[in-house]
Amino acid sequence: MDMDRQKPFNATKNEQRVPPDHVPPELWDAHIHLFPEKLMRAIYRYFSENYRWHLPFPADTAALIKHLREDGVKRAFVLAYVHKPGLSGQVNRWLASVAAEQPWLVPFGAAHPEDPDLKSVLSEALDRHHFAGIKLHCLVQQISADDERLFPIYEALVKRSRALVIHATNFPLPDPKHLGMSRLAHVLKRFPTLLVAVAHLGLNELPLTRELLQQYRGLYLDTAFVFQNNSCVPPHEEIIRLMMDFPGRILYGSDFPFILEQPANGIQRIMRFNLPPLFYHKLFYQNASDFLRKINITSQ
């Protein structure tokens, strides 16, 4: 039975709750980033110079992988993206080599709408490397989700039954020119069978996000960044209602290493909501596993 079709969880006084200091026994992270070291250092420098975000994690791939494993992450979605055309193939080939050595990592490749060889980029990522899908970052790439230049990417994903992970909302940084769930709504209307994971829970547009979850069975949300920074105080009560109403459609994601605190801090904040054990099982493991099963990628 598909859990996202069941009734939402309803709390009762006698229902078992998970202790706030409990560590998920099966932890999957559906939103992390790895890049070649030169590019990673450039991203770190950009965060520091433009946002005064001084990331506490090394830019070294091996060290970041070691950190995740020591934190108990059993499987992770690795999301690559590029800020300008012509880099996608190079980044994707690097990511494929990392995933070959670390089969617990699930790669989502980079693509830029102005890549001169976009069709070849998509074929190499999805057919040759068998990536789970493509990651788009509308803020970094300065493009709206409903820009027709992105349609070949959506078409390629639908054709191959692969997934899209997309940063399309005005959180944590606003950009009304390019971001907004209403733009993604246009995409879903045109490509209703597209499997999509929206980063950052669809903040700050939860009412529309809720409507889209009701309309499109292939729409998921991830929790990346939302609970990972003490300075960020999201609307907890509204978020809890959304998560409890759609228990099968929320993926745990950290946004590691582009966060200012340890991933465990975010996990503990979620655990302090004191929600039912079944919900946490789905959030930290089952939903991500089901997501991959929809694109015929199984557990390692």
C-alpha positions as CSV (number, residue, x, y, z in Angstrom):
1,M,0.0,0.0,0.0
2,D,1.3,3.5,-0.8
3,M,1.6,5.3,2.5
4,D,1.1,8.7,0.9
5,R,-2.5,7.6,0.2
6,Q,-3.2,6.7,3.8
7,K,-4.8,9.1,6.2
8,P,-2.4,11.6,7.8
9,F,-1.0,10.8,11.2
10,N,-3.2,12.0,14.1
11,A,-1.5,12.3,17.4
12,T,-3.2,10.9,20.5
13,K,-2.3,11.1,24.2
14,N,-1.4,7.4,24.4
15,E,0.5,7.2,21.1
16,Q,4.2,6.2,21.4
17,R,6.7,8.9,20.7
18,V,10.4,8.8,19.9
19,P,12.8,10.3,22.5
20,P,14.4,13.5,21.2
21,D,17.9,12.1,21.7
22,H,17.1,9.1,19.6
23,V,19.4,8.4,16.5
24,P,17.6,7.0,13.4
25,P,18.7,3.4,13.0
26,E,18.4,3.7,9.2
27,L,19.5,7.1,8.0
28,W,19.3,8.2,4.4
29,D,20.2,11.8,3.4
30,A,18.4,12.9,0.2
31,H,20.3,16.1,-0.2
32,I,24.0,16.4,-0.1
33,H,26.6,18.0,-2.4
34,L,30.0,16.9,-3.6
35,F,32.1,18.7,-6.2
36,P,35.6,18.5,-7.6
37,E,37.9,20.2,-5.0
38,K,38.7,23.3,-7.1
39,L,35.0,23.9,-7.7
40,M,34.1,23.1,-4.1
41,R,36.6,25.7,-2.8
42,A,35.2,28.3,-5.2
43,I,31.7,27.6,-3.8
44,Y,32.9,27.9,-0.3
45,R,34.6,31.2,-1.2
46,Y,31.4,32.5,-2.8
47,F,29.4,31.8,0.4
48,S,32.0,33.5,2.5
49,E,32.4,36.6,0.4
50,N,28.7,37.1,-0.5
51,Y,26.8,35.8,2.5
52,R,29.4,35.6,5.3
53,W,28.7,31.9,5.6
54,H,31.9,30.3,6.9
55,L,31.3,26.6,6.3
56,P,32.9,24.4,9.0
57,F,33.5,21.4,6.8
58,P,36.6,20.6,4.6
59,A,36.3,21.0,0.9
60,D,38.0,17.6,0.5
61,T,35.8,14.9,-1.0
62,A,37.3,12.0,1.0
63,A,36.9,13.9,4.2
64,L,33.3,14.8,3.5
65,I,32.4,11.2,2.7
66,K,34.1,10.0,5.9
67,H,32.1,12.5,7.8
68,L,28.8,11.3,6.4
69,R,29.7,7.6,7.1
70,E,30.7,8.4,10.7
71,D,27.4,10.2,11.2
72,G,25.6,7.0,10.3
73,V,24.4,7.9,6.8
74,K,23.7,4.7,5.0
75,R,22.8,6.2,1.6
76,A,22.8,9.7,0.2
77,F,21.6,11.5,-2.9
78,V,24.5,13.5,-4.3
79,L,23.3,16.6,-6.1
80,A,25.6,18.3,-8.7
81,Y,24.8,21.6,-10.5
82,V,26.8,24.1,-12.5
83,H,26.6,27.9,-12.6
84,K,27.5,28.3,-16.3
85,P,27.2,26.3,-19.5
86,G,29.9,24.0,-20.7
87,L,30.8,22.5,-17.3
88,S,28.1,19.8,-16.9
89,G,29.8,17.0,-18.7
90,Q,33.1,17.4,-16.8
91,V,31.3,17.6,-13.4
92,N,29.1,14.6,-14.2
93,R,32.1,12.4,-15.2
94,W,33.8,13.3,-12.0
95,L,30.6,12.5,-10.0
96,A,30.3,9.1,-11.8
97,S,33.8,8.2,-10.8
98,V,33.1,9.0,-7.2
99,A,29.8,7.0,-7.2
100,A,31.6,4.1,-8.8
101,E,33.9,3.9,-5.8
102,Q,31.1,4.7,-3.3
103,P,28.0,2.8,-4.5
104,W,26.0,3.9,-1.5
105,L,25.9,7.4,-3.1
106,V,23.1,8.1,-5.5
107,P,24.1,10.7,-8.1
108,F,21.9,13.3,-9.6
109,G,23.8,15.0,-12.4
110,A,24.3,18.6,-13.5
111,A,22.8,20.2,-16.6
112,H,22.6,23.8,-17.8
113,P,19.9,24.9,-20.3
114,E,22.6,26.6,-22.4
115,D,25.0,23.7,-22.5
116,P,26.1,23.6,-26.2
117,D,25.6,19.8,-26.2
118,L,22.7,19.5,-23.8
119,K,21.2,16.4,-25.5
120,S,24.6,14.7,-25.2
121,V,25.0,15.8,-21.6
122,L,21.7,14.3,-20.6
123,S,22.3,11.1,-22.5
124,E,25.7,10.6,-20.9
125,A,24.4,11.3,-17.4
126,L,21.2,9.3,-17.7
127,D,22.1,6.5,-20.2
128,R,25.8,6.0,-19.8
129,H,26.3,6.8,-16.1
130,H,22.7,5.7,-15.2
131,F,22.3,8.7,-12.8
132,A,19.0,8.7,-10.9
133,G,18.2,12.1,-12.4
134,I,19.2,15.7,-12.7
135,K,19.6,18.5,-10.2
136,L,18.6,22.1,-11.2
137,H,19.3,25.1,-9.0
138,C,17.2,28.0,-10.3
139,L,18.9,30.5,-8.0
140,V,22.4,29.7,-9.0
141,Q,21.6,29.2,-12.6
142,Q,19.4,32.3,-12.7
143,I,16.5,30.7,-14.5
144,S,12.9,30.0,-13.7
145,A,11.6,26.5,-13.4
146,D,9.0,27.1,-16.2
147,D,11.5,28.6,-18.6
148,E,11.1,26.7,-21.9
149,R,14.8,26.2,-22.2
150,L,14.5,23.6,-19.4
151,F,11.8,21.6,-21.1
152,P,14.3,19.3,-22.9
153,I,15.6,18.3,-19.5
154,Y,12.1,17.5,-18.2
155,E,11.3,15.6,-21.3
156,A,14.4,13.5,-21.0
157,L,13.6,12.7,-17.4
158,V,10.0,11.7,-18.2
159,K,11.1,9.6,-21.2
160,R,13.5,7.6,-19.0
161,S,11.4,7.6,-15.8
162,R,14.1,9.5,-13.9
163,A,13.8,12.2,-11.3
164,L,14.3,15.9,-10.9
165,V,15.7,17.5,-7.8
166,I,15.1,21.3,-8.0
167,H,15.8,24.4,-5.9
168,A,12.8,26.4,-7.0
169,T,11.5,28.3,-4.0
170,N,12.4,31.6,-2.2
171,F,14.2,29.8,0.7
172,P,16.7,30.4,2.2
173,L,17.4,33.3,-0.2
174,P,14.7,35.1,-2.1
175,D,14.8,35.8,-5.9
176,P,11.3,36.7,-7.1
177,K,12.5,37.0,-10.6
178,H,13.4,33.3,-10.9
179,L,12.0,31.5,-7.9
180,G,8.5,30.5,-6.7
181,M,6.3,27.4,-6.4
182,S,3.9,29.0,-8.9
183,R,6.6,28.6,-11.6
184,L,7.0,24.9,-10.7
185,A,3.2,24.6,-10.8
186,H,3.4,25.4,-14.5
187,V,6.0,22.7,-15.0
188,L,3.9,20.1,-13.2
189,K,0.8,21.0,-15.2
190,R,2.8,20.4,-18.5
191,F,4.7,17.4,-17.2
192,P,2.2,15.8,-14.7
193,T,4.1,12.5,-14.5
194,L,7.5,14.1,-13.7
195,L,9.0,12.7,-10.5
196,V,10.2,15.8,-8.5
197,A,11.8,16.4,-5.2
198,V,11.6,20.1,-4.2
199,A,14.4,21.3,-2.0
200,H,13.8,23.1,1.3
201,L,10.2,21.9,1.9
202,G,8.8,24.4,-0.6
203,L,9.3,27.3,1.9
204,N,8.2,30.1,2.0
205,E,5.1,29.1,0.1
206,L,3.6,26.2,2.1
207,P,-0.1,26.8,1.2
208,L,0.6,26.4,-2.6
209,T,3.1,23.6,-1.8
210,R,0.3,21.8,0.0
211,E,-2.1,22.3,-3.0
212,L,0.5,20.8,-5.4
213,L,1.2,17.8,-3.1
214,Q,-2.6,17.1,-3.3
215,Q,-2.6,17.3,-7.1
216,Y,0.6,15.5,-8.1
217,R,1.5,12.1,-6.8
218,G,5.1,12.4,-8.1
219,L,5.9,15.5,-6.0
220,Y,8.1,15.2,-3.0
221,L,9.7,17.7,-0.6
222,D,13.1,17.5,1.2
223,T,14.0,19.1,4.5
224,A,17.5,20.4,3.3
225,F,18.8,23.4,5.2
226,V,15.4,24.0,7.0
227,F,16.5,22.6,10.3
228,Q,20.3,22.7,10.0
229,N,21.0,26.3,11.1
230,N,20.2,27.7,14.5
231,S,19.8,31.2,13.1
232,C,17.0,30.0,10.8
233,V,13.6,29.7,12.5
234,P,11.1,28.2,10.1
235,P,7.4,28.1,10.8
236,H,7.5,24.8,12.8
237,E,3.8,24.4,13.5
238,E,2.9,24.8,9.8
239,I,5.7,22.5,8.7
240,I,4.7,19.8,11.2
241,R,1.1,19.9,9.9
242,L,2.3,19.6,6.3
243,M,4.6,16.7,7.2
244,M,2.0,14.9,9.1
245,D,-0.6,15.3,6.4
246,F,1.8,14.0,3.7
247,P,3.9,11.5,5.7
248,G,4.9,9.5,2.6
249,R,6.2,12.5,0.6
250,I,8.8,14.1,2.8
251,L,12.5,13.2,2.4
252,Y,15.1,14.0,5.0
253,G,17.9,16.0,3.6
254,S,20.7,18.0,5.3
255,D,22.3,20.1,2.5
256,F,25.7,19.0,3.8
257,P,28.2,20.5,3.5
258,F,26.5,23.8,2.7
259,I,25.3,24.2,6.3
260,L,26.7,26.1,9.3
261,E,26.2,23.3,11.8
262,Q,26.7,19.5,12.1
263,P,23.9,17.5,10.3
264,A,23.2,15.8,13.7
265,N,21.9,19.1,15.0
266,G,19.2,19.3,12.4
267,I,18.2,15.7,13.1
268,Q,17.8,16.4,16.8
269,R,15.6,19.4,16.0
270,I,13.4,17.2,14.0
271,M,13.4,14.5,16.7
272,R,12.3,17.1,19.3
273,F,9.0,17.4,17.4
274,N,8.3,14.1,19.2
275,L,6.3,12.6,16.3
276,P,5.2,9.0,15.9
277,P,8.0,6.3,15.2
278,L,6.4,5.4,11.9
279,F,6.7,8.9,10.6
280,Y,10.4,9.1,11.5
281,H,11.0,5.7,9.8
282,K,9.4,7.1,6.7
283,L,11.2,10.4,6.9
284,F,14.7,9.1,7.5
285,Y,14.6,6.0,5.3
286,Q,11.4,4.6,3.7
287,N,10.4,7.6,1.6
288,A,13.8,7.9,0.0
289,S,13.8,4.2,-0.7
290,D,10.3,4.4,-2.3
291,F,11.4,7.4,-4.3
292,L,14.3,5.5,-5.8
293,R,12.1,2.5,-6.4
294,K,9.9,4.6,-8.7
295,I,12.9,5.1,-10.9
296,N,13.9,1.4,-10.6
297,I,16.9,2.1,-8.4
298,T,17.0,-0.2,-5.4
299,S,18.9,-0.2,-2.1
300,Q,22.5,-1.2,-2.0
